[in-house]
Amino acid sequence: MAYFDPSFVSDRPTLRKRFARLFDTPFDRRSRRMAARIKTLRALSDAELAKLGIGRDDIVVHVFTGTIR
């Protein structure tokens, strides 16, 4: 049985990623910021989200629109 240890995975950008960043558009940068914000909000507990006035089901809507439904 094979075992993969994720502690050896580097977070350093690869040459391919660094090269791709040369041709980034504003849309690419915006989508990366939005994905990071969604990841951050999903990592919060339900109580922390409630303090922000966001339901777990509304995270994506909040990030895309900047408002809460």
C-alpha positions, -999 to +999 in steps of 0.1 A: +000+000+000+013+034-009+013+063+015+017+100+005+031+123+030+019+159+022+046+174+045+070+171+016+049+192-008+064+226-015+043+257-015+069+274-037+055+284-071+067+262-100+084+276-130+052+271-150+032+291-125+058+319-124+058+320-162+019+321-163+019+350-139+037+371-166+005+369-187-019+375-158-050+396-165-069+416-139-095+389-141-070+362-131-058+383-101-094+390-090-104+353-093-074+343-071-084+369-045-120+357-045-109+320-042-087+329-013-115+348+005-139+319+000-112+295+014-108+318+044-145+321+051-150+283+048-123+278+074-143+298+100-166+282+125-204+287+122-203+310+153-176+332+137-196+333+104-227+343+124-208+372+140-201+384+104-237+379+095-230+352+069-245+318+067-223+289+056-246+285+025-241+322+016-203+323+016-200+322-022-229+347-027-213+371-002-179+369-019-193+373-054-217+401-046-202+417-015-236+415+001-256+390+021-290+377+010 
